[in-house]
């Protein structure tokens, strides 16, 4: 044990002198976590919490246009802004820019009349099928609503706007149809109680997060970014550890260390244990930011999972990161190779592993390559703890993949050491 402790002390001194490596392993991920979480949280709040400004110009003088405005208010997605004056597209575009509206809706003239005629046609056809009357009219045409959207809006957001508009328009059409049918049978408008029961008494939808016990809140930007960039920081230790290993090989330190009356494996284990401790320290620092600092920055706090599961997943993630750095350090022939390949490879593995872009948004080819990235399995293991609320027995596949990749990287490093006659 004395050679192991001596090696750890030696690696600690080397690491403390590597100021640039410490900056890359601690300062860079802290900045990434704070900045990216702040940006994503602002985007989530814009989409989920704020109503989107919708400029509406109503050229209709009947009840259907007013009912559509009322339905748009009840949808909950829009902040309805009423445009005064004639509904001219050129003038309304300027009004849209002046009020910072992201979408504009034009309700055509005679909208109420056309919708009423359509309801009467459907009513008479329905009564004809029941043998209560005859229908000779043809289905009238209803002018389309004109929707203008800001060019910065993505296709998915445009579909959400159209879906909300269709829901509001369907409510107006159902009201017109109910009124026409009731008047055809009773020659009186439907009572308000019946109208409320038929139109507004909809079955509710309870939205819950998919978690183990159902008690966790919906995922937020903090729960996504803290684990993701912690893993990125762990694997970025390849710059410090790989560079130090190349320096020792170039300076002949390995040959001198072999002359000591101890096994070379003790020195390798001391190096790996030192950087494994660095990985756990990275996790403690970044996770502490999420727990204590983020609430003071107006960001969602990080809700910690069970400590036992978090420690085991972190140890396996750190071991995999150390194994990767060891492998790169053994195969690199110069410090430039270690730095260049190490940095680029970690960024690529992070990109295809789901750190920067969610895996479900990738094409099929990249989703296949994602399985070969250790950062993917590490991220899935953390997500299982933070987002799904699962236990370790539910994460066995991710943990097994991390352990297998660590063993494969250790084996590759060992083969290289035997080829260079270091062991």
Residue, then its C-alpha position, 0 to 999 in steps of 0.5 A: x500500500x505504501x507504493x500506492x500512496x506514494x504514487x497518489x501523492x506524486x500524481x496530486x502534486x503533478x495535477x496541482x501544477x497543471x493549472x490549465x488542466x484544472x481550469x478545463x476540468x472545473x471552470x469550463x464545465x461550471x460556465x457551461x452548466x450555468x450559461x446553457x441551463x439559463x438559456x434553456x430555462x428561458x426558452x422553456x419558460x417562453x414556451x410553457x409559461x408565457x402566452x404567445x401574442x396573437x394579433x386578431x383582426x375580425x372582419x366578421x360582424x356576426x356572433x361566430x367571430x366574437x365566439x371565436x375570440x372568446x374561444x381563443x382566450x379560453x385556449x390558454x396559449x394566446x394573448x389575444x390582441x385586437x387590431x382596430x380598423x380594416x383588415x388589410x394585410x399590409x397595414x396589419x403586418x406593420x401592426x404585428x411588428x409594432x406589438x411584437x406579435x408572433x402570429x396574426x389571424x384574419x377572420x373573414x367577412x360573412x364568417x358567421x353567415x357562412x358558418x350558420x349556413x353550414x350548420x343548417x345544411x348538416x342539420x337538415x341532412x341529419x334530420x333527413x337521415x332520420x326521416x324527419x325532413x328533406x334536404x335539397x341544399x348543397x354544402x356551402x363554402x366557408x372562407x378560410x381563416x388567414x393565419x400569418x406567422x413570424x418566420x423565426x417560428x419553427x415548424x413544431x411551434x407552428x403546428x402547435x399554433x394551428x392545433x390550438x386554433x383548430x380546437x377553438x374553431x371546432x368549439x365555435x362550429x359545435x356551438x353553431x351546429x348545436x343551436x341549429x339542431x335544437x332550433x330545428x327540433x324545438x324552434x327555440x335556442x338551446x338552454x345555456x345549461x345544456x350548451x355548457x354541458x355539451x360544449x365545455x364539459x370535456x374530459x380532463x388530461x392529467x399530465x405526469x412525469x414518467x417516474x418510478x413512484x410518480x412523485x417527482x416533478x416534471x423534468x426541467x433544464x437543470x435536471x437535464x444539464x447538470x448530469x450531462x455537463x458533469x459527464x462532459x467534464x469527467x471525460x475532458x480530464x483526458x487533456x490533463x491525464x493524457x498530456x501528463x502520461x505523454x510527458x512522462x514517456x517523453x522524459x523517460x520517467x517510466x523507464x526510471x520508475x521501472x527500476x524501483x523495487x515495486x510493481x509498475x501496476x501500483x503506479x498505474x493504479x495510483x494515477x487512476x485513483x487520483x483522477x477518479x477522485x478528481x471526477x468525484x470532486x467535479x461531480x460534487x462541485x457541479x451538483x452543489x451549484x445545482x442544489x445551492x446556487x441555482x435557486x439564487x440565480x432564478x433557475x430550478x434547483x436540482x433535486x437529488x436522487x438516492x445517495x447510494x445509486x448516485x455514488x455507484x453511477x458516478x463511480x462507474x462514469x468516473x472509472x470509464x472516463x479515467x479508462x478512456x484518458x489512460x487509453x488515449x495517453x498510452x497510444x498518443x506519441x506526443x502532447x499535441x496528439x493527446x491534446x488534439x485527439x482527446x479534445x476532438x474525440x470527447x466533443x464528438x462522443x458528447x455530440x453523438x452521445x446525446x449531451x448536446x442534442x437529444x438522442x430522439x432528435x438524431x437521424x437513424x444512423x447517428x442513433x446507431x452510433x450513439x450506442x458506441x459512445x460511453x457518454x450516452x450510457x453514462x447520461x442514460x444512467x443519470x437520467x434514470x436516477x434524476x428524471x425517471x426516479x428509477x432504482x439501480x436494478x432498472x439501470x443495470x443495462x446502462x451500468x453494465x455497458x459502462x463497466x464493459x467499456x471501461x474493461x475494454x479501454x483498460x485492456x487496450x491500454x494494457x496491450x499498448x503497455x506490453x508492446x512498449x515493455x512497460x509491464 
